[in-house]
Amino acid sequence: MVEERFPLPGEPFFVWGGYILVLFFSLSLQLHFSPLRRALFLNFSRMGFFSIFSKEKKKELDEGLQKSKESFFAKLAKTVVGKSKVDDDVLDRLEEVLVTSDVGVETTLRIIERIESRVSRDKYIGTEQLNSILKEEIAGLLLENDIEKANDFVIPKLETPYVVLVVGVNGVGKTTTIGKLAYQFKKKGYSVTLGAADTFRAAAIEQLEAWAKRADVPIVTQKMGADPAAVAYDTVASAIARKSDVVIIDTAGRLHNKTNLMNELIKIKNVIRKLVPEGPHEVLLVLDGSTGQNAFEQARQFCAATEVNALAITKLDGTAKGGVVIGISDQFKIPIKYIGVGEKIDQLQVFNRAEFVDSLFPDNW
């Protein structure tokens, strides 16, 4: 029988390499099948294995979610008063906390079911463990919906510009998000062209021009009342001539007539495809996180009107309704790509699920 041993210092590199590969393969299996999967993922993410999240970005995210964290855990602390273990009464109270924290009814029920399964399996779970369990189960839920794993402001390599069509109602921070996105892409070395195709709202063009100036990127505009599709066409044509890497086009934020909205977006997409057959590559819906359940309804309506394939959630720094991110990610199965955590031009982050959950929950309570 051959005795197992670890390689010794000085042994060939391939020996060490073999053991490292076996270790990682074993760990990957445990992460996939073990109940500790989510906890390990969160710890590794925090240590930097699975993300490139900087300390500055983490601090920014922590501060941006502070109001949501305080509100959520003020409610959560009341659920365990006088209780030593997690029972049906605690779970009923927890369900109420999640619903009133704008997580949404459907997502709340899924979270409660996951915790009930843990309680049933482990037989006894003390209330002091509820924080960590809730954290693990929400992280697990978000990871199940981890359709897209963007770690930074990057685009695929294409022969044509990468076209982003931005939609959303007025007042959600759509123009601001476009400006911040342009800034972040330029910071990464991409050339960016903006298009002001919201020609219906007073001051929309001027606001986007101001953001283009701040981000130091070119913008294509026409007069107010011009055909939005014509602006979109000119923007893409200009971007091709400039050899721009990214095109970001603003659109009118009107929901009072879904048929008109749908027809307008179809027209814009069609003219874009005359120049870039695969475009738009991304239809980015911007939602205001501070509106809570209103954001759910806006998402439903826009998803019914057009093919949304990416979400940006703004204004999370000024609200206690950060739970809306959990519900939207779970219910719509559309990747949340960006979150706004402040008013500064660089305070738009790529959505990192593990870091978000870590910032939403305190270490101790």
Sequence and secondary structure as in RCSB ss.txt:
>XXXX:A:sequence
MVEERFPLPGEPFFVWGGYILVLFFSLSLQLHFSPLRRALFLNFSRMGFFSIFSKEKKKELDEGLQKSKESFFAK
LAKTVVGKSKVDDDVLDRLEEVLVTSDVGVETTLRIIERIESRVSRDKYIGTEQLNSILKEEIAGLLLENDIEKA
NDFVIPKLETPYVVLVVGVNGVGKTTTIGKLAYQFKKKGYSVTLGAADTFRAAAIEQLEAWAKRADVPIVTQKMG
ADPAAVAYDTVASAIARKSDVVIIDTAGRLHNKTNLMNELIKIKNVIRKLVPEGPHEVLLVLDGSTGQNAFEQAR
QFCAATEVNALAITKLDGTAKGGVVIGISDQFKIPIKYIGVGEKIDQLQVFNRAEFVDSLFPDNW
>XXXX:A:secstr
        TTS HHHHHHHHHHHHHHHHHHHHHSTTHHHHHHHHHHHTSS    HHHHHHHHHHTHHHHHHHHHH
HHHHTTT SB  HHHHHHHHHHHHHTTS HHHHHHHHHHHHHHHHHHS  BGGGHHHHHHHHHHHHHHHT     
 SS     SS EEEEEE  TTSSHHHHHHHHHHHHHHTT  EEEEE   SSTTHHHHHHHHHHHHT  EE   TT
  HHHHHHHHHHHHHHHT SEEEEE     S HHHHHHHHHHHHHHHHHH TT  SEEEEEEEGGGTHHHHHHHH
HHHHHS   EEEEE GGG S TTHHHHHHHHH   EEEEE SSSTT EEE  HHHHHHHHS S  
